[in-house]
């Protein structure tokens, strides 16, 4: 078997916007540590993957998903004699740009931006925006070109049987949409497939656990090819990808396995992602996110960067937002030349839990109740 070799020079692949001396970790493992220590990565533990279930420890979160993708991609790269550390770094960072409430939240944020004639929201490019700009107080994480490209081009929603990298040195920040975001390395292509491998079986098992679908409801035609558990499905797909990938044809599945993958994708979409439970949550999350965006817009339009009025709102959302925009003011002018996206950047970065707490504070101003308690008239009756 011919070896998989990236056609771009190491100098390009390991290049950073700001040069750094290589240390004992190596370039790609260093990128992984930068991602792990970042605030956007920490928030993934409280972000929805598919099912909003903050009290259920056994339902997959966004952080668990990125760990699955990183481990699956590294296993495949080990089998193909590719760079496992590059694959791991891309996998760990690929979903940093996801919104609260999963893909439902992404659709809502995109819709809210469209109403304001702002550019389309796509989590792949938002992940790049975070690592290039928003993380570390506006300094970004200064990751290598190869990791930045893999994160921007991971698009796990588009299923293809085979894929070859383009090996282009185009700066990922110039991608205008996920359609333009092409893989520049074999490892980036592996991560795209690993994203699909990680969620197909896991979403099916979570749906069974929550009673969205009945147990053992996967069609026989899928079970006979892929297996009937998440572990079996991952094992089948990883080994098939290793066996059928080639330098000539690219990273890809056998036709038989790919047909089963497409059938399972269609099963998940019809039975899980479009289930009444998720559709009901979409209406609920739409109200929540719309409320937060409109509340912050009203404050920002009136007060801009004057902090005192934000603090007088007496809630953590207004206070935290004012700290953020004051700290990031100059960086937005340098990077964007405007503040058009400052609210959407902030809201899309929220965890599910923080989002819910913020809405609760907006709708139930406890400081007003505290004032009533301290007044002559009590909270529930007139004492006079």
GUKOLSE-420660 format. One record per atom (N, C-alpha, C): x, y, z; residue in one letter. Coordinates in steps of 0.2 Angstrom, whole numbers, padded with zeros to 4 digits, always signed. Each point is the difference from the previous one (the first is absolute). Layout:
BEGIN
XYZA
...
# end
This chain:
BEGIN
+0004-0006+0000X
-0004+0006+0000X
+0004+0006+0000X
-0001+0005-0004X
+0004+0006-0001X
-0002+0004+0007X
+0005+0004+0002X
-0001+0004+0006X
-0003+0006-0001X
-0005+0002+0005X
-0003+0006-0001X
+0005+0006+0002X
+0001+0005-0004X
+0005+0005+0001X
-0004+0007-0002X
+0000+0004+0005X
-0002+0007-0002X
+0004+0004-0004X
-0003+0003-0005X
+0004+0003-0006X
+0002+0007+0002X
-0002+0003+0006X
+0003+0006+0002X
+0006-0001+0005X
+0004+0005-0001X
+0007+0000+0004X
-0002+0000+0008X
+0004-0003+0004X
-0001+0001+0007X
+0000+0007+0002X
+0004+0004-0003X
+0001+0007+0002X
-0007+0004-0001X
-0004-0002-0005X
-0007+0002-0001X
-0005-0003+0005X
+0001-0006+0001X
-0005-0004+0004X
+0001+0002+0008X
+0006+0002+0002X
+0001+0001+0007X
+0001+0008+0001X
-0001+0004-0005X
+0000+0007+0000X
-0005+0003+0005X
+0002+0005+0003X
-0005+0004+0005X
+0000+0007-0002X
-0005+0003+0001X
-0001+0007-0001X
+0006+0004+0004X
+0001-0002+0006X
+0005+0003+0004X
+0005-0005+0001X
+0007+0000-0002X
+0004-0005+0001X
+0002-0002+0007X
+0001-0006+0001X
+0001-0003+0007X
+0006-0005-0001X
+0004+0000+0005X
+0005-0005+0000X
-0003-0007+0002X
+0002-0005-0004X
-0002-0007+0002X
+0002-0002+0006X
-0004-0003+0004X
+0002-0003+0007X
+0000-0008+0000X
+0000-0003+0006X
+0001-0007+0000X
-0007-0003-0002X
-0005+0004+0000X
-0007-0003-0001X
-0001-0001-0008X
+0004+0003-0004X
-0001+0000-0007X
-0006+0005-0002X
+0000+0001-0006X
-0005+0005-0003X
-0007-0001+0001X
-0002-0006-0001X
-0007-0002+0000X
-0003-0002+0007X
+0004-0003+0004X
-0002-0002+0007X
+0000+0007+0004X
+0004+0005-0002X
+0000+0006+0003X
-0007+0003-0002X
-0002+0000-0006X
-0007+0002-0001X
-0005-0003+0004X
+0000-0007+0001X
-0005-0003+0004X
+0000+0003+0007X
+0006+0001+0003X
+0000+0003+0007X
-0003+0007+0000X
+0001+0004-0005X
-0002+0007+0000X
-0008-0001-0001X
-0003-0005-0003X
-0007+0000-0001X
-0003-0003+0007X
+0003-0004+0003X
-0002-0003+0006X
+0000+0005+0006X
+0004+0005+0000X
+0001+0005+0005X
-0004+0006-0002X
-0004+0000-0005X
-0004+0006-0002X
-0007+0000+0003X
-0002+0006+0001X
-0007+0000+0003X
-0006-0003-0005X
+0001+0001-0006X
-0005-0003-0005X
-0001-0007+0001X
+0006-0003+0001X
+0000-0008+0001X
-0003-0002+0006X
+0001+0004+0006X
-0003-0002+0006X
-0008+0001+0000X
-0002+0004-0004X
-0007+0001-0001X
-0004-0005-0003X
+0004-0004-0004X
-0003-0006-0004X
-0003-0005+0005X
+0002-0001+0006X
-0003-0005+0005X
-0007+0002+0001X
-0002+0006-0001X
-0007+0002+0002X
-0004+0002-0007X
+0002-0002-0006X
-0003+0001-0006X
-0003-0006-0003X
-0006+0000-0002X
-0004-0005-0003X
+0003-0003-0006X
+0001-0007-0001X
+0002-0003-0006X
-0007-0001-0004X
-0004-0004+0001X
-0007+0000-0003X
-0006+0001+0005X
+0001-0004+0006X
-0006+0000+0004X
+0002+0005+0006X
-0005+0004+0002X
+0001+0005+0005X
-0002-0004+0007X
+0005-0002+0004X
-0001-0004+0006X
+0005+0002+0005X
+0000+0006+0003X
+0005+0002+0005X
+0000-0004+0006X
-0005-0004+0002X
+0000-0004+0006X
+0001-0007-0001X
+0002-0002-0006X
+0001-0007-0002X
+0007-0001-0002X
+0004-0003+0005X
+0007+0000-0002X
+0002-0005-0005X
-0004-0004-0003X
+0001-0005-0005X
-0001+0002-0007X
-0003+0006-0001X
-0002+0003-0006X
+0006+0004-0003X
+0002-0002-0006X
+0006+0003-0003X
+0000+0008+0000X
+0005+0003+0002X
+0001+0007+0000X
+0005+0002-0006X
+0000+0006-0001X
+0005+0002-0005X
+0007-0001+0001X
+0002+0000+0007X
+0007-0001+0001X
+0001-0008-0001X
-0004-0004+0002X
+0001-0007-0001X
+0000-0002-0007X
-0004+0004-0004X
+0000-0001-0008X
+0007+0001-0002X
+0003+0006+0002X
+0007+0002-0003X
+0005-0005+0002X
-0001-0003+0006X
+0005-0005+0002X
-0001-0007-0004X
-0006-0001-0002X
-0001-0006-0004X
+0003+0001-0007X
-0001+0006-0003X
+0003+0001-0007X
+0007+0000+0000X
+0003+0003+0006X
+0007+0000+0000X
+0003-0007+0000X
-0003-0004+0005X
+0003-0007+0001X
-0001-0004-0007X
-0006+0001-0003X
-0002-0004-0006X
+0005+0002-0006X
+0001+0006+0000X
+0004+0003-0006X
+0008-0003+0002X
+0002+0000+0006X
+0007-0002+0001X
+0000-0007-0001X
-0005-0004+0001X
+0001-0007-0001X
+0000-0002-0008X
-0004+0004-0003X
+0000-0001-0008X
+0007+0002-0002X
+0003+0006+0002X
+0006+0002-0002X
+0006-0005+0002X
-0001-0003+0005X
+0005-0005+0002X
+0000-0006-0005X
-0006-0002-0002X
-0001-0005-0005X
+0003+0002-0007X
+0000+0006-0001X
+0002+0003-0007X
+0007+0002+0000X
+0003+0000+0006X
+0007+0003+0001X
+0000+0007-0001X
-0005+0004+0002X
+0000+0007+0000X
+0001+0003+0006X
+0000+0007+0001X
+0002+0003+0006X
-0005+0000+0005X
+0000-0004+0005X
-0005-0001+0005X
-0001+0007+0004X
+0006+0003+0002X
-0001+0006+0004X
-0003+0006-0004X
+0001+0000-0007X
-0004+0005-0004X
-0008-0001+0001X
-0001-0007-0001X
-0007-0002+0000X
-0003+0002+0007X
+0003-0002+0005X
-0002+0001+0007X
-0002+0008+0001X
+0005+0004-0002X
-0001+0007+0001X
-0006+0003-0004X
-0001-0002-0006X
-0006+0002-0004X
-0006-0002+0003X
+0000-0007+0002X
-0006-0002+0003X
-0002+0003+0006X
+0005+0002+0004X
-0002+0003+0007X
-0002+0007-0001X
+0002+0004-0006X
-0002+0007-0001X
-0006+0001-0005X
-0002-0006-0003X
-0005+0001-0006X
-0007+0003+0002X
-0002-0001+0006X
-0007+0003+0002X
+0001+0005+0005X
+0005+0004+0001X
+0000+0005+0004X
-0005+0006-0001X
-0002+0000-0006X
-0004+0006-0003X
-0008-0002+0001X
-0001-0006+0003X
-0007-0002+0000X
-0004+0005+0005X
-0006+0001-0001X
-0005+0004+0004X
-0002-0004+0006X
-0004+0003+0005X
-0004-0004+0004X
-0005-0003-0003X
-0002-0006+0002X
-0006-0004-0002X
+0001-0003-0007X
+0006-0002-0001X
+0002-0004-0006X
-0002+0003-0007X
-0001-0004-0005X
-0002+0002-0007X
-0006+0005+0000X
-0005-0002+0005X
-0006+0004+0001X
+0002+0008+0001X
+0005+0000+0005X
+0002+0007+0002X
+0004+0003-0006X
+0003-0004-0004X
+0004+0003-0006X
-0005+0003-0005X
-0006-0004-0001X
-0005+0003-0005X
-0003+0006+0003X
-0001+0000+0006X
-0003+0006+0003X
+0004+0006-0001X
+0007+0000+0002X
+0004+0005+0000X
+0001+0002-0007X
+0000-0004-0005X
+0001+0001-0007X
-0006+0005-0002X
-0006-0003+0002X
-0006+0004-0002X
+0000+0007+0003X
+0002+0001+0006X
+0000+0006+0003X
+0005+0005-0003X
+0005-0003-0002X
+0005+0004-0004X
-0002+0002-0007X
-0004-0004-0003X
-0002+0001-0007X
-0005+0006+0000X
-0005+0000+0006X
-0004+0005+0000X
+0003+0007+0001X
+0006+0000+0002X
+0004+0006+0001X
+0005+0002-0005X
-0001-0004-0006X
+0004+0000-0006X
+0008-0001+0002X
+0001-0004+0004X
+0007-0002+0002X
+0002-0006-0004X
+0006-0002+0000X
+0002-0006-0004X
-0002-0006+0003X
-0001-0005-0004X
-0002-0007+0003X
+0004-0003+0005X
-0003-0003+0005X
+0003-0003+0005X
+0001-0007-0001X
+0007-0003+0000X
+0001-0007-0001X
+0005-0002+0005X
-0001-0005+0004X
+0004-0001+0006X
+0007-0002-0002X
+0001-0003-0006X
+0007-0001-0002X
+0005+0006+0000X
-0003+0005-0004X
+0004+0006+0000X
+0000+0004+0006X
-0005-0001+0004X
+0000+0004+0007X
+0005-0003+0004X
+0001-0007+0000X
+0006-0003+0003X
+0006+0003-0002X
+0001+0002-0006X
+0006+0003-0002X
+0001+0007+0003X
-0006+0003+0000X
+0000+0007+0002X
+0002+0000+0008X
-0002-0005+0003X
+0001+0000+0007X
+0008-0001+0001X
+0003-0005-0003X
+0007-0001+0001X
+0004+0005-0003X
-0002+0004-0005X
+0004+0005-0003X
-0001+0007+0003X
-0005+0001+0004X
-0002+0006+0002X
-0003+0001+0007X
-0005-0004+0001X
-0004+0001+0006X
+0003-0003+0007X
+0003-0006-0001X
+0003-0003+0006X
+0006+0004+0003X
+0001-0001+0006X
+0005+0003+0004X
+0000+0008+0000X
-0006+0002+0001X
-0001+0008+0001X
+0002+0003-0007X
-0002-0003-0006X
+0001+0004-0006X
+0007-0001-0003X
+0004-0004+0003X
+0007-0002-0003X
-0001-0006-0004X
-0005-0004+0001X
+0000-0007-0004X
+0005-0005+0003X
+0000-0006-0003X
+0004-0005+0002X
+0007-0001-0004X
+0000+0004-0006X
+0006-0001-0004X
+0002-0007-0001X
-0005-0004-0003X
+0001-0007-0002X
+0004+0000-0007X
+0002-0006-0002X
+0003-0001-0006X
-0005+0000-0006X
+0003+0001-0006X
-0004+0000-0006X
-0004-0006+0000X
+0003-0006+0000X
-0003-0007-0001X
-0006-0001+0005X
+0001+0002+0006X
-0006-0001+0005X
-0005+0005-0002X
+0001+0006-0001X
-0005+0005-0002X
-0004-0002-0006X
+0004-0002-0005X
-0004-0003-0006X
-0004-0006+0002X
+0002-0004+0004X
-0004-0006+0001X
-0006+0002+0004X
+0000+0005+0005X
-0005+0002+0003X
-0006+0003-0004X
+0003+0005-0004X
-0005+0003-0005X
-0003-0004-0005X
+0003-0006-0002X
-0003-0004-0005X
-0003-0006+0002X
-0001-0001+0006X
-0002-0007+0003X
-0007-0002-0002X
-0005+0005-0002X
-0007-0001-0003X
-0002-0008+0001X
-0002-0002+0006X
-0002-0007+0000X
-0008-0001-0002X
-0003+0005-0002X
-0007+0000-0002X
+0000-0003-0008X
+0005+0001-0004X
+0000-0002-0007X
+0003-0007+0000X
-0004-0005-0002X
+0002-0007-0001X
+0003-0001-0007X
+0006-0002-0001X
+0002-0003-0006X
+0004-0006+0001X
+0000-0004-0005X
+0004-0007+0001X
+0007+0001+0000X
+0003+0004-0004X
+0007+0001+0000X
+0002+0007-0001X
+0006+0002+0003X
+0003+0007-0001X
+0007+0000+0000X
+0003+0004-0004X
+0007+0002-0001X
+0001+0007+0002X
+0005+0001+0004X
+0002+0007+0002X
+0001+0004-0006X
-0001+0007+0000X
+0002+0004-0005X
+0008+0002+0000X
+0002+0000+0006X
+0007+0002+0001X
+0002+0007-0002X
-0005+0005+0002X
+0000+0007-0001X
+0003+0003+0006X
+0004+0005-0001X
+0003+0004+0005X
-0004+0006+0002X
-0006+0001-0003X
-0005+0005+0001X
-0001+0001+0008X
+0001+0007+0002X
-0001+0001+0007X
-0008-0001+0002X
-0001-0005+0005X
-0007-0001+0001X
-0004+0006+0002X
+0003+0005+0002X
-0004+0006+0002X
-0003+0003-0006X
+0002-0002-0006X
-0003+0003-0006X
-0006-0004-0003X
-0002-0006+0003X
-0006-0004-0001X
-0006+0004+0001X
-0004+0001-0004X
-0007+0004+0001X
-0005-0005+0002X
+0000-0006-0001X
-0005-0005+0002X
+0003-0007+0001X
-0004-0004+0003X
+0003-0007+0001X
+0001-0004-0007X
-0004+0003-0005X
+0001-0003-0007X
+0007+0001-0003X
+0002+0006+0002X
+0007+0002-0002X
+0006-0003+0004X
-0002-0003+0006X
+0005-0002+0004X
+0002-0007-0002X
+0006-0001-0003X
+0002-0006-0003X
+0006-0003+0005X
+0001-0006+0000X
+0005-0003+0004X
+0007+0000-0003X
+0005+0002+0004X
+0007+0001-0003X
+0004-0005+0002X
-0002-0005+0004X
+0004-0006+0002X
-0004-0006+0000X
+0003-0006+0000X
-0004-0006+0001X
-0003-0001+0007X
+0004+0003+0005X
-0003+0000+0007X
-0007+0004+0000X
+0000+0005-0003X
-0006+0004+0000X
-0006-0004-0003X
+0001-0003-0005X
-0005-0004-0004X
-0002-0006+0005X
+0005-0003+0004X
-0002-0005+0005X
-0004+0002+0005X
+0001+0007+0002X
-0004+0002+0006X
-0008+0001-0003X
+0000+0002-0006X
-0007+0001-0003X
-0004-0006+0000X
+0003-0006-0001X
-0003-0006+0000X
-0001-0002+0008X
+0005+0001+0004X
-0001-0002+0007X
-0005+0004+0003X
-0002+0006-0002X
-0006+0004+0003X
-0006-0004-0001X
-0001-0003-0006X
-0006-0004-0002X
+0000-0006+0004X
+0006-0004+0000X
+0000-0006+0004X
-0001+0001+0007X
+0002+0006+0003X
-0001+0001+0007X
-0008+0001+0002X
-0003+0003-0004X
-0007+0002+0002X
-0006-0005-0003X
+0002-0004-0005X
-0006-0004-0002X
-0002-0005+0005X
+0004-0004+0002X
-0002-0005+0005X
-0002+0003+0007X
+0004+0005+0002X
-0001+0003+0007X
-0007+0003+0000X
-0002+0004-0005X
-0006+0003+0000X
-0006-0005+0000X
+0001-0006-0003X
-0005-0005+0000X
-0001-0003+0007X
+0006-0001+0003X
+0000-0003+0007X
-0003+0005+0005X
+0001+0007-0001X
-0003+0005+0005X
-0007+0000-0001X
-0002+0000-0007X
-0007+0000-0001X
-0004-0006+0003X
+0003-0006+0000X
-0003-0005+0004X
+0000+0001+0007X
+0005+0003+0003X
+0000+0001+0007X
-0005+0005+0002X
-0002+0005-0004X
-0005+0005+0002X
-0007-0002-0002X
+0000-0006-0003X
-0007-0002-0003X
-0003+0003-0006X
+0005+0004-0003X
-0002+0003-0007X
-0002-0005-0005X
+0004-0006+0000X
-0002-0005-0004X
+0000-0007+0004X
-0003-0005-0002X
+0000-0006+0003X
+0007-0004+0000X
+0001-0004+0005X
+0007-0003+0000X
+0000-0005-0006X
+0006-0001-0003X
+0001-0005-0005X
-0004+0001-0006X
-0001+0007-0001X
-0005+0002-0006X
+0004+0001-0007X
+0007-0001+0001X
+0004+0001-0006X
-0002-0005-0006X
-0002+0002-0006X
-0001-0005-0005X
+0005-0005-0001X
-0003-0006-0001X
+0005-0006-0001X
+0005+0001-0005X
-0002+0004-0006X
+0005+0001-0005X
+0006+0004+0002X
-0001+0004+0005X
+0006+0004+0003X
+0004-0005+0005X
-0004-0003+0004X
+0003-0004+0006X
+0005-0006-0003X
-0003-0002-0006X
+0004-0006-0003X
+0007+0002-0003X
+0000+0007-0002X
+0007+0002-0003X
+0004+0004+0006X
-0003+0004+0004X
+0003+0005+0004X
+0001-0003+0007X
-0005-0004+0002X
-0001-0002+0007X
-0006+0003+0004X
-0001-0002+0006X
-0006+0003+0003X
+0001+0004+0006X
+0007+0001+0002X
+0002+0004+0006X
+0004+0005-0003X
+0001+0006+0004X
+0005+0005-0002X
+0007-0003+0000X
+0002-0004+0004X
+0007-0003+0000X
+0001-0004-0006X
-0005-0004-0002X
+0001-0004-0006X
+0000+0005-0006X
-0005+0005+0000X
+0000+0004-0006X
+0007+0004-0001X
+0003+0002+0005X
+0006+0004+0000X
+0005-0005-0003X
+0000-0006+0003X
+0006-0005-0002X
-0001-0002-0007X
-0006-0001-0003X
-0001-0001-0007X
+0002+0006-0004X
-0002+0006+0001X
+0002+0005-0004X
+0007+0002+0000X
+0004+0000+0006X
+0007+0001+0001X
+0004-0005-0005X
-0002-0006+0001X
+0004-0005-0003X
-0001+0000-0008X
-0007+0001-0002X
-0001+0001-0007X
+0004+0006-0003X
+0000+0005+0003X
+0003+0006-0002X
+0008-0001-0001X
+0003-0003+0005X
+0007-0002-0001X
+0001-0005-0006X
-0005-0005+0000X
+0001-0005-0006X
-0001+0003-0007X
-0004+0005-0001X
-0002+0002-0006X
+0003+0007-0002X
+0003+0003+0004X
+0003+0006-0002X
+0007-0001-0004X
+0001+0004-0005X
+0006+0000-0004X
+0002+0007-0002X
+0007+0000-0002X
+0002+0006-0002X
-0003+0002-0007X
-0002-0005-0004X
-0003+0002-0006X
-0007+0002+0000X
-0004-0003+0005X
-0007+0001+0000X
-0002+0005+0006X
+0005+0000+0005X
-0002+0005+0006X
-0002-0004+0006X
-0002+0004+0005X
-0002-0003+0006X
-0008-0002-0001X
-0002-0006+0001X
-0007-0002-0001X
-0002-0007+0002X
-0006-0001-0001X
-0003-0007+0002X
-0001-0004-0006X
-0001-0006+0001X
-0002-0005-0005X
-0007+0002-0002X
-0002-0002-0006X
-0007+0002-0002X
-0006-0003+0004X
+0001-0006+0002X
-0005-0004+0005X
+0000+0004+0006X
+0005+0002+0003X
+0000+0003+0007X
-0003+0007-0001X
+0002+0004-0005X
-0002+0006-0001X
-0008+0000-0001X
-0003-0004-0004X
-0007-0001-0001X
-0003-0001+0007X
+0002-0004+0004X
-0003-0001+0007X
+0001+0007+0004X
+0006+0003-0001X
+0001+0007+0004X
-0006+0005-0002X
-0001+0000-0007X
-0005+0005-0002X
-0007-0002+0002X
-0001-0007+0000X
-0007-0002+0003X
-0001+0002+0007X
+0006-0001+0004X
-0001+0002+0007X
+0000+0007+0001X
+0003+0004-0004X
-0001+0007+0001X
-0007+0002-0001X
-0003-0003-0006X
-0007+0002-0001X
-0005-0002+0005X
+0002-0006+0003X
-0004-0003+0006X
+0000+0005+0006X
+0007+0002+0002X
+0000+0005+0005X
-0003+0007-0001X
+0000+0002-0006X
-0003+0006-0002X
-0008+0000+0001X
-0003-0005-0003X
-0007-0001+0000X
-0003-0002+0007X
+0004-0004+0004X
-0003-0003+0006X
+0003+0004+0006X
+0006+0003+0000X
+0003+0003+0006X
+0000+0008-0001X
+0003+0003-0005X
+0002+0007+0000X
-0007+0004-0002X
-0005-0004-0003X
-0006+0003-0002X
-0006-0002+0005X
+0002-0003+0006X
-0005-0003+0004X
-0003+0006+0004X
-0007-0001+0002X
-0004+0005+0003X
+0004+0004+0006X
+0004-0005+0004X
+0004+0003+0006X
+0004+0006-0002X
+0004-0002-0006X
+0005+0005-0002X
-0003+0006-0003X
-0006-0001-0004X
-0003+0006-0003X
-0003+0004+0006X
-0003-0003+0005X
-0002+0004+0006X
+0005+0004+0003X
+0006-0003+0001X
+0005+0004+0003X
+0002+0006-0005X
+0000-0001-0006X
+0002+0006-0004X
-0004+0006+0001X
-0007-0001+0001X
-0004+0006+0001X
+0002+0003+0007X
+0002-0004+0004X
+0001+0003+0007X
+0007+0003+0000X
+0005-0003-0003X
+0007+0003-0001X
+0000+0007-0004X
-0005+0000-0005X
+0000+0006-0004X
-0003+0006+0004X
-0004-0001+0004X
-0003+0005+0005X
+0006+0002+0005X
+0004-0005+0002X
+0005+0002+0005X
+0006+0004-0004X
+0002-0002-0005X
+0006+0003-0004X
-0002+0007-0002X
-0007+0000-0003X
-0002+0007-0002X
-0001+0005+0005X
-0002-0002+0006X
+0000+0004+0006X
+0006+0003+0002X
+0005-0005+0000X
+0007+0003+0002X
+0003+0004-0005X
+0000-0001-0006X
+0002+0004-0006X
-0003+0007+0001X
-0007+0000+0000X
-0003+0006+0000X
+0001+0005+0006X
+0001-0004+0006X
+0002+0004+0006X
+0007+0003+0000X
+0005-0004-0003X
+0006+0003+0000X
+0001+0005-0006X
-0004+0000-0005X
-0001+0005-0005X
-0002+0006+0003X
-0005+0000+0004X
-0003+0006+0003X
+0005+0003+0004X
+0003-0003+0004X
+0005+0002+0005X
+0006+0004-0004X
+0003-0004-0005X
+0005+0002-0004X
-0001+0006-0004X
-0006+0000-0003X
-0002+0006-0004X
-0001+0006+0004X
-0002+0000+0006X
-0001+0005+0004X
+0006+0003+0004X
+0004-0005+0003X
+0006+0001+0004X
+0007-0001-0003X
+0000-0003-0006X
+0007-0001-0003X
+0005-0003+0005X
+0005+0004+0002X
+0005-0003+0004X
+0001+0003+0007X
-0006+0003+0002X
+0000+0004+0006X
-0003-0006+0005X
+0005-0002+0005X
-0002-0006+0004X
-0005+0001+0005X
+0000+0006+0003X
-0005+0001+0006X
-0007-0002-0001X
-0003+0002-0006X
-0007-0002-0001X
-0001-0008-0001X
+0005-0003-0002X
+0000-0007-0001X
-0001-0003+0008X
+0005+0002+0004X
+0000-0002+0007X
-0007+0001+0004X
-0003+0006-0002X
-0006+0002+0003X
-0006-0005-0002X
+0001-0004-0005X
-0005-0005-0002X
+0000-0005+0006X
+0005-0001+0003X
+0000-0005+0006X
-0001-0007-0002X
+0003-0002-0005X
+0000-0007-0002X
+0007-0002-0003X
+0002-0006+0000X
+0006-0003-0002X
+0001+0001-0007X
-0005-0001-0004X
+0001+0001-0008X
+0002+0007-0002X
-0003+0005+0003X
+0001+0007-0002X
+0007+0002+0003X
+0002-0003+0006X
+0006+0002+0003X
+0006-0004-0004X
-0001-0006-0002X
+0005-0004-0003X
+0001+0003-0007X
-0005+0001-0004X
+0000+0003-0006X
+0004+0006-0001X
-0002+0005+0005X
+0004+0006+0000X
+0007-0001+0001X
+0002-0004+0005X
+0008-0002+0001X
+0003-0002-0007X
-0004-0005-0003X
+0002-0003-0007X
+0001+0006-0005X
-0005+0004-0001X
+0001+0005-0006X
+0005+0005+0002X
+0001+0002+0006X
+0005+0005+0002X
+0007-0003-0002X
+0001-0006+0003X
+0006-0003-0001X
+0002-0001-0008X
-0005-0002-0004X
+0001-0002-0007X
-0001+0006-0005X
-0002+0006+0003X
-0001+0006-0005X
+0005+0001-0005X
+0006+0001+0002X
+0005+0001-0005X
+0002-0006-0004X
-0001-0006+0002X
+0002-0006-0004X
-0006+0000-0006X
-0006+0001+0002X
-0005+0000-0005X
+0001+0005-0006X
+0003+0006+0002X
+0001+0005-0005X
+0006-0002-0004X
+0005-0003+0003X
+0006-0003-0004X
-0002-0005-0004X
-0004-0005+0002X
-0001-0006-0004X
-0006+0000-0005X
-0006+0003+0003X
-0006+0001-0004X
-0001+0007-0003X
+0003+0005+0003X
-0002+0007-0002X
-0007+0002+0002X
-0003-0004+0004X
-0007+0002+0002X
-0002-0004+0006X
-0006+0001+0003X
-0002-0004+0005X
-0007-0004-0002X
+0000-0001-0006X
-0006-0003-0003X
-0002-0007+0003X
+0006-0004+0002X
-0001-0007+0002X
+0001-0001+0007X
+0001+0006+0004X
+0002-0001+0007X
-0005-0003+0004X
-0006+0001-0001X
-0005-0003+0004X
-0001-0008-0002X
+0000-0001-0006X
-0001-0007-0003X
+0006-0004+0002X
+0006+0003+0000X
+0006-0004+0003X
-0001-0002+0007X
-0003+0005+0004X
+0000-0002+0007X
-0006-0005+0001X
-0005+0001-0003X
-0006-0005+0001X
+0002-0007-0003X
+0003+0000-0005X
+0002-0007-0003X
+0005-0004+0004X
+0004+0004+0004X
+0005-0003+0004X
-0003-0003+0007X
-0006+0002+0001X
-0003-0002+0007X
-0001-0008+0000X
+0000-0002+0006X
-0002-0007+0002X
-0007+0000+0001X
-0003-0006-0001X
-0007-0001+0001X
-0002+0003+0007X
+0004-0002+0005X
-0002+0002+0007X
+0000+0007+0001X
+0005+0004-0002X
+0001+0007+0000X
-0006+0003-0003X
-0002-0002-0006X
-0005+0003-0004X
-0007+0000+0004X
-0001-0006+0003X
-0006-0001+0004X
+0000+0005+0006X
+0006+0000+0003X
+0000+0004+0006X
-0001+0008-0002X
+0003+0002-0005X
-0001+0007-0003X
-0007+0001-0001X
-0004-0004-0003X
-0007+0001-0002X
-0004+0000+0007X
+0002-0004+0004X
-0004+0000+0007X
+0001+0007+0003X
+0006+0003+0000X
+0002+0006+0003X
-0004+0006-0003X
+0000+0000-0007X
-0004+0005-0004X
-0007+0000+0002X
-0003-0006+0001X
-0007-0001+0001X
-0002+0001+0007X
+0004-0002+0005X
-0001+0001+0007X
+0005+0004+0003X
+0000+0006+0000X
+0005+0004+0003X
-0001+0000+0008X
+0005-0004+0003X
-0001-0002+0007X
+0002+0006+0004X
+0004+0005-0003X
+0002+0006+0004X
-0006+0004+0002X
-0005+0000-0005X
-0006+0004+0002X
-0004-0003+0006X
+0000-0007+0000X
-0003-0003+0005X
+0003+0001+0007X
+0007+0000-0001X
+0004+0002+0007X
-0002+0007+0002X
-0001+0004-0004X
-0002+0007+0002X
-0007+0000+0003X
-0004-0004-0002X
-0007+0000+0003X
+0000-0003+0007X
+0005-0005+0000X
+0000-0004+0007X
+0003+0005+0005X
+0004+0005-0002X
+0003+0005+0005X
-0005+0006+0001X
-0005+0000-0004X
-0005+0006+0000X
-0005-0001+0006X
-0003+0005+0001X
-0006+0000+0006X
-0005-0005-0002X
-0002+0000-0007X
-0005-0005-0002X
+0004-0006-0002X
-0003-0006+0002X
+0003-0006-0001X
-0001-0003-0007X
+0003-0006-0001X
+0000-0002-0007X
-0007-0003-0001X
-0004-0002+0005X
-0006-0004-0002X
-0006+0004+0003X
+0001+0005+0004X
-0006+0003+0003X
+0002+0007+0003X
-0005+0004+0001X
+0001+0007+0002X
+0000+0000+0008X
+0006+0002+0003X
+0000-0001+0007X
-0003+0006+0004X
-0001+0005-0004X
-0003+0006+0003X
-0007-0001+0003X
# end
